[in-house]
Amino acid sequence: MNRIAIAALFAAPLAYAQGPGGGSPLLRSANADDLTAKFKEARELYQQAIDEAATLSAKSAAQRQLAMSYAFEGDCKNTVKYEDLAAGYYRDNADAADRFYQQGELYDEAARVCIDAGDLATAEEYYKKGRDAGLKQPDIPADRVKLWNFRYEHALARLAARRGKKAEAEEHVFAAARLVDGMTSLKAQQQAFLPYLAGYVAFYTGDYKKALQDFQQAQQNDAFIQCMIGETYEKLGDKDKAMEYYRKAASVQGHNPPAAYAKWFTRKKLG
């Protein structure tokens, strides 16, 4: 059985949209290689997909997935490089569908990888680029304005917490919650991200009991949340529970920032 056929064994829905061509056999095979840490093989396939892309949109989709391949090693620099290249299609093509939203998605995706990798300055830069690009959408709906600002406040809260600025982080948590409260069609969907934010801020400002309570209210099937719960148990001295959550996170099959983080983080934890 060749590698493209084997890829079907690893196929899973992508939590982050990958754009046109994201479901091609070539890219699915590359995804499968990333999930099993065969990064050299994966990147050869991604480059082949980029070189052979029949359209600029397909090339952008392949560049985005190559960016995510680097996220599986916590490589912020190369993730940003290829997310920028993927975003170029939307920046330069006035006819690209939902072009400003897609630019924002790509920049936010790069930022997410960078904050998880500990490059806070680059993460902050790209979260701002993401918000600014998204807000350029002509005739943007009110809820989408709130969505971009919510994402940015969510990011600023996490960045402040990582920098040990508790009061500043809590101000951004409050601002994020107010934006969600003011939404209509997106309110229920975005409320799910508030317990994760509260837990993240509590964890990085040293309140591990509160962090655990908050994370337990967050999305339990999210591999990133599973890693954070594991880390919280570890901080609380419960190594067995920590390892239970690390093993759960390590089984993730997605090809997106939470899955990429979970794979490289748990490789370190589980050996």
BABA-233974 format. One record per atom (N, C-alpha, C): residue in three letters; z negated, x negated, y. Coordinates in steps of 0.02 Angstrom, whole numbers, padded with zeros to 5 digits, always signed. Atoms other than C-alpha are relative to their C-alpha. Layout:
BABA-233974
ALAZXY ...
//
This chain:
BABA-233974
MET+00000-00043-00060 MET+00000+00000+00000 MET+00000-00044+00062 ASN-00002+00042-00060 ASN+00050-00075+00169 ASN-00052+00021+00051 ARG+00053-00013-00048 ARG-00062-00081+00322 ARG+00010+00065+00037 ILE-00012-00063-00035 ILE+00023+00067+00405 ILE-00021+00059-00043 ALA+00022-00054+00045 ALA-00009+00175+00251 ALA-00076+00002-00004 ILE+00073+00004+00003 ILE-00189+00114+00241 ILE-00032+00031+00062 ALA+00028-00026-00063 ALA-00213+00168+00422 ALA-00020+00073-00006 ALA+00016-00071+00007 ALA-00214+00350+00367 ALA-00071+00010-00025 LEU+00069-00006+00025 LEU-00380+00318+00281 LEU-00051-00003+00056 PHE+00047+00010-00055 PHE-00457+00276+00448 PHE+00014+00047+00058 ALA-00020-00042-00056 ALA-00372+00407+00556 ALA-00056+00047+00020 ALA+00051-00046-00026 ALA-00491+00506+00667 ALA+00022+00022+00068 PRO-00018-00022-00067 PRO-00471+00610+00824 PRO-00028-00047+00053 LEU+00023+00044-00053 LEU-00482+00506+00982 LEU-00039+00040+00052 ALA+00041-00035-00049 ALA-00620+00556+01100 ALA+00029-00009+00070 TYR-00032+00013-00065 TYR-00520+00482+01245 TYR+00075+00007-00011 ALA-00072-00010+00007 ALA-00340+00536+01271 ALA+00036-00067+00003 GLN-00036+00063+00003 GLN-00218+00397+01228 GLN+00070+00005+00030 GLY-00065-00006-00031 GLY-00060+00466+01307 GLY+00055+00005-00051 PRO-00057-00006+00045 PRO+00115+00482+01233 PRO+00004-00059-00048 GLY-00007+00053+00049 GLY+00139+00384+01073 GLY-00064-00021-00032 GLY+00064+00022+00025 GLY-00046+00370+01038 GLY-00010+00014-00074 GLY+00008-00017+00070 GLY-00024+00447+00866 GLY+00053-00032-00045 SER-00053+00030+00041 SER+00119+00336+00805 SER-00030-00039-00058 PRO+00026+00038+00057 PRO+00100+00253+00633 PRO-00018-00073+00018 LEU+00012+00069-00020 LEU+00110+00080+00714 LEU-00067-00006+00036 LEU+00063+00003-00037 LEU-00033+00116+00834 LEU-00059+00021-00043 ARG+00055-00018+00045 ARG-00137+00203+00701 ARG-00019-00059-00045 SER+00015+00059+00041 SER-00121+00048+00593 SER-00040-00052+00040 ALA+00037+00046-00043 ALA-00178-00060+00739 ALA-00071+00025+00011 ASN+00067-00029-00007 ASN-00325+00059+00767 ASN-00043-00016-00061 ALA+00037+00013+00062 ALA-00375+00039+00585 ALA-00022-00073-00005 ASP+00018+00071+00000 ASP-00372-00150+00603 ASP-00058-00014+00047 ASP+00056+00009-00046 ASP-00487-00140+00754 ASP-00065+00023-00032 LEU+00060-00028+00030 LEU-00610-00034+00656 LEU-00029-00045-00054 THR+00023+00047+00052 THR-00620-00168+00521 THR-00002-00072+00027 ALA+00007+00065-00034 ALA-00629-00312+00648 ALA+00057-00048-00016 LYS-00059+00042+00010 LYS-00453-00377+00608 LYS+00038-00002+00066 PHE-00026-00006-00068 PHE-00418-00406+00790 PHE+00066-00036+00010 LYS-00063+00036-00007 LYS-00279-00534+00775 LYS+00057+00043-00026 GLU-00052-00043+00029 GLU-00180-00418+00661 GLU+00012+00061+00044 ALA-00006-00060-00042 ALA-00216-00268+00773 ALA+00041-00016+00062 ARG-00032+00015-00064 ARG-00157-00355+00931 ARG+00074-00018-00009 GLU-00071+00011+00014 GLU+00005-00411+00851 GLU+00037+00067-00004 LEU-00031-00066+00005 LEU+00041-00228+00812 LEU+00003+00034+00068 TYR-00002-00029-00067 TYR-00006-00171+00987 TYR+00056-00031+00041 GLN-00052+00034-00038 GLN+00108-00302+01062 GLN+00069+00021-00024 GLN-00063-00025+00027 GLN+00247-00246+00946 GLN+00015+00070+00029 ALA-00009-00067-00027 ALA+00221-00067+01005 ALA+00019-00003+00074 ILE-00017+00009-00071 ILE+00226-00125+01187 ILE+00072-00023+00007 ASP-00067+00029-00004 ASP+00384-00227+01159 ASP+00055+00050-00020 GLU-00050-00046+00026 GLU+00472-00087+01065 GLU-00004+00069+00031 ALA+00009-00067-00030 ALA+00416+00059+01175 ALA+00066+00025+00029 ALA-00063-00029-00022 ALA+00562+00175+01209 ALA-00004+00026+00072 THR+00009-00026-00068 THR+00487+00240+01372 THR-00058-00036+00033 LEU+00055+00031-00037 LEU+00372+00178+01508 LEU-00066+00033-00017 SER+00062-00034+00017 SER+00245+00310+01461 SER-00026-00023-00067 ALA+00021+00025+00066 ALA+00243+00250+01280 ALA-00027-00071+00007 LYS+00025+00068-00012 LYS+00222+00071+01342 LYS-00070+00002+00029 SER+00066-00008-00030 SER+00075+00126+01448 SER-00052+00019-00052 ALA+00047-00022+00053 ALA-00005+00213+01298 ALA-00019-00058-00045 ALA+00014+00058+00043 ALA+00010+00055+01193 ALA-00043-00051+00036 GLN+00041+00046-00039 GLN-00061-00053+01333 GLN-00072+00025+00003 ARG+00067-00028-00002 ARG-00209+00066+01344 ARG-00037-00013-00065 GLN+00033+00012+00064 GLN-00245+00048+01160 GLN-00014-00074-00012 LEU+00014+00072+00003 LEU-00229-00141+01171 LEU-00062-00016+00041 ALA+00061+00008-00041 ALA-00358-00133+01311 ALA-00062+00017-00041 MET+00057-00022+00039 MET-00473-00038+01194 MET-00014-00048-00058 SER+00010+00050+00052 SER-00446-00169+01058 SER-00048-00054+00024 TYR+00045+00052-00028 TYR-00530-00297+01171 TYR-00071+00027+00010 ALA+00066-00030-00007 ALA-00673-00174+01200 ALA-00040-00007-00065 PHE+00034+00007+00064 PHE-00713-00190+01014 PHE-00034-00068-00007 GLU+00036+00064-00003 GLU-00769-00368+01055 GLU-00041-00007+00063 GLY+00038+00003-00062 GLY-00855-00323+01218 GLY+00032-00044+00052 ASP-00038+00044-00044 ASP-00718-00415+01314 ASP+00022+00039+00062 CYS-00014-00037-00061 CYS-00723-00339+01488 CYS+00064-00025+00034 LYS-00056+00029-00038 LYS-00595-00458+01565 LYS+00067+00023-00027 ASN-00064-00019+00028 ASN-00454-00421+01444 ASN+00009+00076-00003 THR-00005-00073-00004 THR-00495-00236+01437 THR+00026+00021+00068 VAL-00022-00016-00068 VAL-00475-00228+01626 VAL+00074-00019+00009 LYS-00069+00023-00007 LYS-00313-00328+01617 LYS+00049+00052-00027 TYR-00048-00045+00031 TYR-00228-00205+01500 TYR-00007+00072+00025 GLU+00007-00066-00032 GLU-00303-00047+01577 GLU+00038+00000+00066 ASP-00038+00005-00062 ASP-00229-00107+01742 ASP+00075+00006-00013 LEU-00071-00005+00017 LEU-00060-00130+01660 LEU+00019+00071-00019 ALA-00014-00069+00020 ALA-00070+00043+01582 ALA+00000+00046+00061 ALA+00004-00042-00061 ALA-00119+00119+01750 ALA+00061-00009+00044 GLY-00059+00013-00041 GLY+00035+00039+01829 GLY+00053+00053-00007 TYR-00049-00054+00010 TYR+00145+00173+01752 TYR-00014+00059+00045 TYR+00018-00058-00041 TYR+00049+00309+01844 TYR+00000-00017+00074 ARG-00003+00020-00071 ARG+00034+00210+02006 ARG+00071+00000+00027 ASP-00067+00014-00024 ASP+00219+00172+02015 ASP+00050+00057-00013 ASN-00046-00053+00020 ASN+00295+00332+01944 ASN-00023+00066+00030 ALA+00020-00061-00035 ALA+00284+00478+02063 ALA+00009+00063-00042 ASP-00013-00059+00043 ASP+00347+00595+01926 ASP-00046+00003-00061 ALA+00046+00000+00058 ALA+00212+00549+01799 ALA-00048+00059+00004 ALA+00043-00060+00002 ALA+00112+00701+01746 ALA-00072-00019+00016 ASP+00071+00008-00018 ASP-00061+00713+01826 ASP-00017-00073+00015 ARG+00002+00072-00008 ARG-00037+00536+01888 ARG-00065-00027+00029 PHE+00062+00026-00031 PHE-00194+00519+01996 PHE-00059+00009-00048 TYR+00053-00010+00049 TYR-00308+00593+01864 TYR+00004-00053-00054 GLN-00007+00049+00053 GLN-00236+00476+01733 GLN-00020-00070+00023 GLN+00023+00065-00027 GLN-00262+00324+01846 GLN-00076-00003-00001 GLY+00073-00002-00001 GLY-00441+00377+01869 GLY-00030-00008-00068 GLU+00024+00005+00069 GLU-00466+00397+01682 GLU+00004-00072-00025 LEU-00009+00069+00023 LEU-00398+00223+01648 LEU-00049-00048+00034 TYR+00048+00043-00034 TYR-00504+00140+01781 TYR-00071+00013-00023 ASP+00067-00017+00025 ASP-00660+00233+01723 ASP-00010-00028-00070 GLU+00005+00026+00068 GLU-00623+00182+01544 GLU-00015-00075+00001 ALA+00013+00072-00008 ALA-00615-00002+01597 ALA-00071-00012+00024 ALA+00068+00007-00027 ALA-00776+00019+01696 ALA-00052+00011-00054 ARG+00048-00015+00054 ARG-00865+00096+01546 ARG-00007-00060-00047 VAL+00003+00059+00044 VAL-00820-00053+01438 VAL-00038-00057+00034 CYS+00031+00056-00036 CYS-00877-00175+01572 CYS-00075+00010+00009 ILE+00072-00010-00007 ILE-01047-00094+01602 ILE-00034-00010-00067 ASP+00029+00010+00067 ASP-01078-00091+01414 ASP-00002-00073-00018 ALA-00002+00072+00014 ALA-01030-00276+01408 ALA-00046-00040+00046 GLY+00046+00034-00046 GLY-01151-00316+01550 GLY+00031-00029+00062 ASP-00033+00024-00061 ASP-01022-00356+01685 ASP-00006+00056+00052 LEU+00016-00056-00045 LEU-01100-00242+01815 LEU+00044+00000+00062 ALA-00041+00002-00061 ALA-00998-00302+01964 ALA+00069+00028-00013 THR-00067-00026+00016 THR-00831-00267+01880 THR-00004+00075-00015 ALA+00009-00071+00015 ALA-00896-00101+01815 ALA-00005+00040+00065 GLU+00007-00036-00063 GLU-00947-00048+01990 GLU+00067+00004+00037 GLU-00066+00000-00033 GLU-00777-00099+02061 GLU+00047+00051-00031 TYR-00049-00044+00033 TYR-00681+00000+01930 TYR-00023+00073+00000 TYR+00022-00070-00008 TYR-00791+00155+01938 TYR+00021+00026+00068 LYS-00021-00021-00067 LYS-00753+00161+02124 LYS+00076+00012+00001 LYS-00072-00008+00003 LYS-00567+00136+02092 LYS+00018+00065-00037 GLY-00013-00061+00037 GLY-00573+00277+01965 GLY-00011+00062+00042 ARG+00014-00058-00043 ARG-00656+00399+02083 ARG+00052+00007+00055 ASP-00047-00003-00057 ASP-00542+00353+02228 ASP+00069+00022-00021 ALA-00065-00020+00025 ALA-00385+00371+02123 ALA+00001+00074-00017 GLY+00003-00070+00020 GLY-00438+00538+02051 GLY+00000+00048+00059 LEU+00005-00045-00058 LEU-00477+00611+02222 LEU+00064+00002+00042 LYS-00064-00002-00035 LYS-00300+00574+02283 LYS+00045+00057-00024 GLN-00041-00055+00026 GLN-00234+00719+02180 GLN+00013+00053+00053 PRO-00015-00053-00048 PRO-00143+00841+02294 PRO-00027+00068-00025 ASP+00024-00067+00017 ASP-00219+01016+02297 ASP-00051-00002-00058 ILE+00049+00010+00054 ILE-00362+00955+02187 ILE-00049+00058-00002 PRO+00049-00055+00006 PRO-00472+01097+02120 PRO-00070-00023+00019 ALA+00068+00016-00022 ALA-00650+01103+02186 ALA-00042-00030-00056 ASP+00039+00026+00056 ASP-00725+01073+02013 ASP+00020-00071-00017 ARG-00020+00068+00015 ARG-00620+00918+01990 ARG-00025-00050+00052 VAL+00032+00042-00051 VAL-00682+00848+02156 VAL-00072-00015-00021 LYS+00070+00010+00022 LYS-00859+00876+02093 LYS-00003-00044-00062 LEU-00001+00041+00060 LEU-00812+00798+01926 LEU+00005-00074+00016 TRP-00006+00071-00017 TRP-00754+00634+02004 TRP-00062-00026+00034 ASN+00061+00023-00034 ASN-00906+00625+02115 ASN-00059-00002-00048 PHE+00052+00002+00052 PHE-01019+00668+01968 PHE+00005-00063-00042 ARG-00010+00061+00040 ARG-00944+00529+01864 ARG-00023-00062+00038 TYR+00019+00058-00040 TYR-00971+00408+02007 TYR-00075-00004+00009 GLU+00073+00001-00006 GLU-01152+00459+02036 GLU-00032-00019-00067 HIS+00023+00017+00068 HIS-01180+00448+01847 HIS+00004-00076-00010 ALA-00009+00072+00007 ALA-01111+00271+01851 ALA-00048-00039+00045 LEU+00045+00035-00046 LEU-01211+00219+02004 LEU-00072+00002-00024 ALA+00068-00004+00028 ALA-01371+00281+01921 ALA-00009-00052-00055 ARG+00006+00048+00055 ARG-01337+00176+01766 ARG+00001-00072+00026 LEU-00002+00068-00029 LEU-01291+00023+01870 LEU-00066-00018+00033 ALA+00064+00013-00033 ALA-01449+00039+01974 ALA-00055-00013-00052 ALA+00051+00009+00052 ALA-01555+00057+01816 ALA+00008-00069-00032 ARG-00011+00065+00030 ARG-01474-00098+01740 ARG-00024-00057+00046 ARG+00022+00050-00049 ARG-01519-00192+01899 ARG-00074+00006+00016 GLY+00072-00007-00010 GLY-01700-00133+01890 GLY-00020+00038+00062 LYS+00014-00037-00061 LYS-01687-00020+02042 LYS-00015+00073-00018 LYS+00019-00065+00027 LYS-01781+00131+01977 LYS+00008+00056+00050 ALA-00003-00053-00050 ALA-01796+00232+02138 ALA+00073+00017+00017 GLU-00071-00011-00016 GLU-01612+00209+02178 GLU+00034+00036-00058 ALA-00029-00032+00058 ALA-01564+00257+02001 ALA-00018+00074-00002 GLU+00022-00070+00003 GLU-01667+00416+02010 GLU+00033+00042+00055 GLU-00036-00037-00053 GLU-01584+00465+02175 GLU+00070+00019-00024 HIS-00068-00015+00025 HIS-01414+00453+02091 HIS-00003+00051-00057 VAL+00008-00051+00053 VAL-01477+00554+01941 VAL-00005+00069+00033 PHE+00008-00064-00035 PHE-01530+00691+02062 PHE+00066+00023+00030 ALA-00064-00018-00030 ALA-01362+00685+02152 ALA+00049+00023-00054 ALA-00044-00020+00055 ALA-01270+00694+01985 ALA-00016+00070-00024 ALA+00021-00066+00023 ALA-01371+00845+01930 ALA+00020+00054+00049 ARG-00020-00049-00051 ARG-01336+00935+02094 ARG+00074+00014-00004 LEU-00072-00010+00005 LEU-01150+00909+02074 LEU+00017+00043-00061 VAL-00012-00041+00060 VAL-01154+00981+01898 VAL-00021+00072+00014 ASP+00026-00068-00014 ASP-01257+01129+01958 ASP+00049+00039+00044 GLY-00047-00033-00044 GLY-01122+01166+02087 GLY+00068+00014-00031 MET-00064-00011+00033 MET-00981+01170+01960 MET+00004+00072-00027 THR-00011-00066+00030 THR-00905+01328+01887 THR+00027-00009-00071 SER-00031+00004+00066 SER-00782+01304+01744 SER-00021-00062-00040 LEU+00018+00062+00034 LEU-00840+01126+01704 LEU-00075-00009-00010 LYS+00073+00009-00002 LYS-01027+01155+01720 LYS-00031-00011-00069 ALA+00030+00006+00067 ALA-01073+01182+01537 ALA+00020-00064-00034 GLN-00025+00062+00031 GLN-00965+01038+01479 GLN-00035-00062+00027 GLN+00029+00060-00031 GLN-01037+00913+01603 GLN-00076-00003-00005 GLN+00073+00001+00008 GLN-01219+00966+01581 GLN-00020-00042-00060 ALA+00016+00038+00061 ALA-01212+00881+01411 ALA-00011-00074+00015 PHE+00006+00071-00016 PHE-01203+00712+01499 PHE-00064-00016+00040 LEU+00060+00013-00039 LEU-01365+00734+01597 LEU-00058-00029-00041 PRO+00054+00032+00039 PRO-01491+00699+01456 PRO+00015-00073-00017 TYR-00020+00069+00012 TYR-01393+00542+01413 TYR-00016-00043+00061 LEU+00013+00038-00061 LEU-01405+00487+01595 LEU-00075-00011+00010 ALA+00073+00006-00009 ALA-01592+00523+01606 ALA-00029-00050-00049 GLY+00024+00047+00050 GLY-01622+00428+01444 GLY+00019-00071+00016 TYR-00025+00067-00017 TYR-01517+00281+01500 TYR-00042-00031+00056 VAL+00040+00025-00056 VAL-01612+00265+01664 VAL-00071-00016-00022 ALA+00068+00012+00025 ALA-01780+00281+01576 ALA-00002-00063-00042 PHE+00000+00059+00043 PHE-01731+00149+01448 PHE+00003-00064+00041 TYR-00009+00063-00037 TYR-01673+00019+01573 TYR-00052-00010+00054 THR+00056+00010-00046 THR-01824+00048+01685 THR-00067-00002-00039 GLY+00058+00015+00040 GLY-01945+00025+01540 GLY-00042+00057-00026 ASP+00039-00058+00025 ASP-02003+00202+01498 ASP+00031+00023-00065 TYR-00035-00011+00063 TYR-01956+00203+01315 TYR-00018+00067-00033 LYS+00018-00066+00028 LYS-02052+00360+01264 LYS+00042+00055+00032 LYS-00042-00049-00034 LYS-01961+00461+01396 LYS+00073-00008-00021 ALA-00069+00013+00020 ALA-01797+00378+01349 ALA+00015+00033-00067 LEU-00011-00030+00066 LEU-01817+00433+01169 LEU+00004+00076+00005 GLN-00001-00073-00008 GLN-01856+00612+01220 GLN+00066+00023+00029 ASP-00063-00019-00032 ASP-01703+00618+01332 ASP+00059-00010-00046 PHE-00056+00013+00045 PHE-01585+00537+01208 PHE+00003+00051-00057 GLN+00001-00050+00054 GLN-01640+00662+01076 GLN+00027+00067+00023 GLN-00031-00060-00028 GLN-01574+00798+01192 GLN+00075-00010+00014 ALA-00070+00016-00013 ALA-01406+00711+01210 ALA+00042+00013-00062 GLN-00046-00013+00055 GLN-01253+00723+01097 GLN-00015-00047-00059 GLN+00024+00041+00056 GLN-01318+00662+00929 GLN+00056-00030-00043 ASN-00055+00029+00038 ASN-01146+00629+00856 ASN+00038-00053+00039 ASP-00030+00052-00041 ASP-01102+00506+00995 ASP-00027-00068-00023 ALA+00022+00065+00027 ALA-01106+00329+00925 ALA-00038-00042+00051 PHE+00036+00037-00052 PHE-01162+00257+01092 PHE-00072+00025+00004 ILE+00068-00028-00002 ILE-01311+00376+01097 ILE-00039-00023-00061 GLN+00033+00024+00060 GLN-01352+00326+00918 GLN-00023-00072+00008 CYS+00021+00069-00014 CYS-01355+00144+00972 CYS-00061-00002+00046 MET+00054+00000-00048 MET-01468+00185+01119 MET-00065+00026-00032 ILE+00060-00023+00035 ILE-01587+00284+01008 ILE-00027-00056-00044 GLY+00022+00057+00041 GLY-01591+00137+00889 GLY-00036-00053+00041 GLU+00032+00050-00044 GLU-01630+00017+01031 GLU-00068+00024+00025 THR+00063-00028-00025 THR-01765+00134+01095 THR-00054-00004-00054 TYR+00048+00006+00055 TYR-01849+00143+00925 TYR-00021-00073-00009 GLU+00017+00072+00007 GLU-01840-00047+00917 GLU-00050-00021+00054 LYS+00047+00015-00054 LYS-01927-00060+01086 LYS-00069+00030-00014 LEU+00063-00034+00015 LEU-02060+00061+01023 LEU-00032-00028-00064 GLY+00029+00034+00058 GLY-02089-00050+00870 GLY+00015+00031-00067 ASP-00018-00033+00063 ASP-02009+00062+00738 ASP+00067-00028-00025 LYS-00062+00035+00022 LYS-01883-00057+00658 LYS+00038+00040-00052 ASP-00035-00038+00052 ASP-01845+00056+00510 ASP+00042+00056+00031 LYS-00038-00052-00033 LYS-01792+00201+00622 LYS+00058-00030+00041 ALA-00053+00033-00038 ALA-01694+00081+00731 ALA+00059-00016-00046 MET-00053+00019+00046 MET-01596+00017+00581 MET+00037+00062-00026 GLU-00031-00063+00022 GLU-01564+00196+00524 GLU+00054+00021+00050 TYR-00048-00021-00051 TYR-01478+00234+00689 TYR+00055-00051+00009 TYR-00053+00050-00004 TYR-01385+00070+00694 TYR+00051+00009-00056 ARG-00046-00011+00056 ARG-01312+00105+00522 ARG+00043+00062+00012 LYS-00037-00061-00015 LYS-01263+00279+00578 LYS+00055-00015+00051 ALA-00049+00017-00052 ALA-01176+00211+00733 ALA+00055-00044-00027 ALA-00050+00047+00027 ALA-01087+00076+00633 ALA+00055+00035-00039 SER-00049-00036+00040 SER-00995+00209+00533 SER+00052+00036+00042 VAL-00046-00036-00044 VAL-00901+00277+00684 VAL+00072-00020-00013 GLN-00070+00013+00014 GLN-00713+00292+00664 GLN+00046+00012+00061 GLY-00042-00012-00059 GLY-00652+00327+00843 GLY+00029-00064+00027 HIS-00031+00058-00035 HIS-00547+00214+00954 HIS-00006+00013+00075 ASN+00017-00017-00068 ASN-00631+00236+01123 ASN-00060-00042+00021 PRO+00056+00043-00021 PRO-00768+00153+01228 PRO-00065+00008-00040 PRO+00062-00005+00039 PRO-00919+00228+01135 PRO+00006-00031-00070 ALA-00011+00028+00068 ALA-00845+00181+00965 ALA+00006-00076+00003 ALA-00008+00073-00007 ALA-00794+00008+01025 ALA-00067-00034+00010 TYR+00066+00028-00012 TYR-00969-00026+01091 TYR-00041+00001-00064 ALA+00041-00007+00060 ALA-01051+00039+00933 ALA+00020-00051-00053 LYS-00023+00048+00051 LYS-00944-00072+00822 LYS-00023-00071+00015 TRP+00020+00070-00013 TRP-00976-00236+00912 TRP-00075-00008+00007 PHE+00073+00003-00007 PHE-01158-00196+00952 PHE-00034-00001-00069 THR+00033-00004+00066 THR-01204-00149+00773 THR+00018-00059-00044 ARG-00015+00061+00037 ARG-01113-00301+00704 ARG-00054-00053+00013 LYS+00054+00048-00017 LYS-01245-00404+00796 LYS-00066+00022-00030 LYS+00064-00025+00024 LYS-01389-00293+00741 LYS-00005+00000-00076 LEU+00002-00006+00073 LEU-01341-00272+00559 LEU+00021-00063-00037 GLY-00020+00064+00030 GLY-01269-00444+00528 GLY+00063+00005-00042 
//
